[in-house]
Amino acid sequence: TGKSLYLGINCQYQKTRNTLNMRAYTERTLEDHHLINSTPVAHLPSKLLQPGEVPVDDVEYGTMVGKIAWIANTCRPDICFIANMLQRATTRPTAAHKSTAIRVLRYLKNTIDYGIIYESDFKDEVKLEAYVDAAFGDRNDGYSTAGYVIMLNNCPISWRTSGLKFAA
């Protein structure tokens, strides 16, 4: 049994179970963006981002979204899709994009201990599964989004969401 912190990832080791989460990194991110005392929210934004008209500072937005993406890519596949959607606006972010990013951070505050649990008690059988999905023409520019998750014994080991470079 032990605990470690690697690249912002809290790692807890037990005999048959390893747990990864981003609690400390998420807290630091909330502090960096003055959201540590904000009201947590229970759900991610349900609507896809729509282009807005009021521009915001792209450096501040890029920093915020980069941190969200790091959390999504290390041990929070549940926010991978919205992180990808936010990343698409880094060149010309608007107030609507920033508001959505702030809502994601508030969701992370509410789910700060979520992460991945790897069980090592395989009992003679190892199960590898892969899931793929796509949403065709869901972006404002008519292009598509695809994603996948690969699971080992019901635990995610690889995942990704990305915009496709062709129209469906």
C-alpha positions in Angstrom: 0.0 0.0 0.0 1.4 3.4 -0.9 0.7 6.8 -2.5 2.7 8.7 -5.1 2.3 11.8 -7.2 3.5 11.7 -10.9 2.9 14.5 -13.3 -0.1 15.7 -11.3 -1.5 12.2 -11.1 -2.3 10.9 -7.6 -1.4 7.2 -7.6 -2.6 4.9 -4.8 -1.2 1.4 -4.8 -2.8 -1.5 -2.9 -2.3 -5.3 -3.2 -5.1 -5.9 -5.8 -6.1 -2.4 -6.7 -4.5 0.7 -8.1 -6.3 4.1 -8.2 -5.4 7.1 -10.4 -6.9 10.5 -10.0 -6.0 14.2 -10.6 -7.2 15.7 -7.3 -4.1 17.9 -6.5 -3.7 19.0 -10.2 -7.4 19.9 -10.4 -7.3 21.9 -7.1 -4.2 23.8 -8.5 -6.1 24.4 -11.8 -9.1 25.7 -9.9 -6.9 28.0 -7.9 -5.0 29.3 -11.0 -8.3 30.3 -12.5 -9.8 31.7 -9.3 -12.5 29.0 -9.2 -11.5 27.3 -5.9 -14.5 28.8 -4.1 -16.9 28.5 -7.1 -20.1 26.4 -6.8 -19.5 22.9 -8.2 -21.9 21.6 -10.9 -23.2 18.0 -11.2 -23.2 17.8 -15.0 -21.0 18.6 -18.0 -22.5 21.1 -20.5 -25.1 19.3 -22.6 -24.9 21.4 -25.7 -22.1 21.6 -28.2 -20.3 24.9 -28.4 -21.7 27.5 -30.6 -19.6 30.3 -32.0 -20.0 33.5 -30.2 -19.2 37.1 -31.0 -17.4 38.4 -27.9 -13.7 37.4 -28.1 -11.6 36.6 -25.0 -7.9 36.4 -24.3 -6.7 33.4 -26.2 -3.6 32.9 -23.9 -5.8 32.6 -20.8 -8.3 30.4 -22.6 -5.6 28.2 -24.0 -4.0 27.7 -20.6 -7.4 26.8 -19.1 -8.3 24.4 -21.9 -4.8 22.9 -21.9 -5.2 21.9 -18.3 -8.6 20.5 -18.9 -7.1 18.4 -21.8 -4.3 17.1 -19.6 -6.8 16.0 -17.0 -9.0 14.3 -19.7 -6.0 12.6 -21.3 -4.5 11.2 -18.1 -7.3 9.7 -16.1 -10.6 11.3 -16.9 -12.0 9.8 -20.1 -15.5 11.1 -19.1 -14.5 14.7 -20.1 -12.5 13.7 -23.2 -15.2 14.8 -25.7 -15.9 18.2 -24.2 -12.1 18.8 -23.8 -11.7 18.1 -27.6 -14.6 20.5 -28.4 -13.0 23.3 -26.3 -9.6 22.7 -27.9 -11.0 23.5 -31.3 -11.6 27.1 -30.3 -8.1 28.0 -29.1 -7.3 30.2 -32.0 -10.4 32.4 -31.7 -12.1 31.8 -28.3 -15.2 33.7 -27.4 -17.0 34.4 -24.1 -19.3 31.4 -24.8 -16.3 29.1 -25.1 -14.7 30.4 -21.9 -18.0 30.0 -20.0 -18.2 26.4 -21.1 -14.6 25.8 -20.0 -15.4 27.3 -16.6 -18.4 25.0 -16.3 -16.1 22.0 -17.0 -13.8 23.1 -14.3 -16.7 23.5 -11.9 -17.8 19.9 -12.9 -14.3 18.7 -12.1 -14.5 20.4 -8.7 -17.7 18.4 -8.0 -16.1 15.1 -9.2 -12.5 15.8 -8.0 -11.9 12.3 -6.7 -13.1 10.6 -9.9 -10.4 8.7 -11.7 -9.5 5.2 -12.9 -9.3 2.1 -10.8 -7.3 -0.9 -12.0 -8.1 -4.2 -10.4 -5.3 -6.8 -10.6 -7.4 -9.8 -9.6 -8.0 -11.2 -13.1 -9.0 -14.8 -12.1 -7.5 -16.6 -15.1 -9.4 -14.5 -17.7 -8.2 -11.3 -19.3 -10.9 -9.4 -21.2 -9.9 -6.8 -23.8 -12.6 -4.7 -25.4 -12.7 -1.7 -27.8 -15.5 0.8 -28.4 -15.7 3.3 -31.2 -18.3 6.0 -32.0 -18.6 8.9 -34.4 -20.9 11.8 -34.8 -21.1 12.8 -38.4 -21.4 16.5 -39.3 -21.7 17.6 -35.7 -19.3 20.5 -35.8 -20.2 24.0 -36.9 -18.0 23.5 -40.0 -19.9 20.3 -41.0 -17.0 18.0 -40.2 -17.2 15.0 -37.9 -16.0 13.8 -34.6 -14.9 10.3 -33.6 -13.7 8.6 -30.5 -12.6 5.3 -29.0 -11.9 3.7 -25.7 -10.0 0.4 -25.1 -10.8 -1.4 -21.9 -8.8 -4.1 -20.1 -11.0 -6.0 -17.6 -13.5 -3.1 -17.6 -10.8 -0.5 -17.0 -9.9 2.1 -19.6 -6.3 1.8 -20.8 -6.5 4.1 -23.9 -9.0 6.6 -25.1 -9.2 9.5 -27.6 -11.7 11.9 -29.2 -10.8 13.9 -32.2 -12.2 15.9 -35.1 -12.0 14.2 -38.5 -10.4 15.9 -41.4 -13.2 15.0 -43.8 -16.9 15.6 -44.0 -19.3 12.7 -43.7 
